């Protein structure tokens, strides 16, 4: 089954608790979609999307890049944050002000005041791409939350516990939805199920994800 071309409207703008310290903010960025996507095009013009290789030699199906003071990278040497784009040797693009402000507002809404993101991972999913269950452990500041913004095609977000063996809950994310997790859920395993085929009025056959972090 393909996704509906206009399946980007959350039924209502509401905050849905997911677990202690974790919240799904339905439709939180709905009014900003066009401006967020315009800034996305500017970011990837400076630091193009690429498919990273994991330390084990696996090529990720999700294409990604970064903006902000730091960017997350992966290669056969490991996972890490660094100040420069390994493709160009140049600093990562600046984080757009509207993106930073959205992340701070969403974190505050979820109960995390004074969030100061210094890195934004920019992910692009095509149908068939997925993100396996994992923990975000590469940040030095584990007290800060993760803020994740969904744009474009709907996706199924998998959110579990600190135990990989525990079965994760499944949440349908629509364009404009924002997920925030930290505190007791900061190291919860999470991922994205294989993205089904479909189309979206703003992104065509693509899902864009902006993930904000305080890396140092």
C-alpha positions, 0 to 999 in steps of 0.5 A: 500500500502506498502512502496518501499524497496528502497524508501529512495532517495529524488529527490534532495537535497534541502531546502524546507521552511515549515513555518516561522522558519521551513525548510525541508532539503531533503537528508541532512543526506543521506550519513550518514545513515549507520554510524548513524544507527550503533551508534543507535545500540550502544545507545540502547544497553546501554539504551534500547527502551521502550514504555513510559506511558503518565500522562493520562495513555496512552501507547505510540505506539512509542518506545523510549530512549535517549542519551546526558546529559539529557533525556526526560521521561514520566510517571503518574507524568508528562513529564520532562527531567532528567539526569538518565535513570529511568530503570537503574538509570544510566546516559544516553549514551553519544550523539555520536559525529557524531550525534551532528555534524549533528544536528549542521550542519543542524541547521546552514543550516536552519539559527540557528547558535550556536545550542548546543543540550544537549538531543537527543530523539531516537524514533523507529516506527513500522508499525501502530505506530503514534505520535499525534499532540503535542507541544515541551514545556518541554525545558527551552531554547525556543530560540533553534530550534528542529532538527529531523532526519529521517532514514528508512521507509518513514513517513508523518510528520504533521506540523501545527501552534501554534493553535491545531485547525489549520489543519496541512500541510503534508510532506513526510519524506524519509530516510536521510531527516532532519526537523528543526524548531524554531523561530516563529514556535518553538511551532508549533503542529506537529506529525507523521501519522500512519506509513504504512507497508513496508520494508527498505534496512537498517532498515527493518520494522522500522523508526528511528527518532533522535530528538535533543533539547537544554533542558536547 
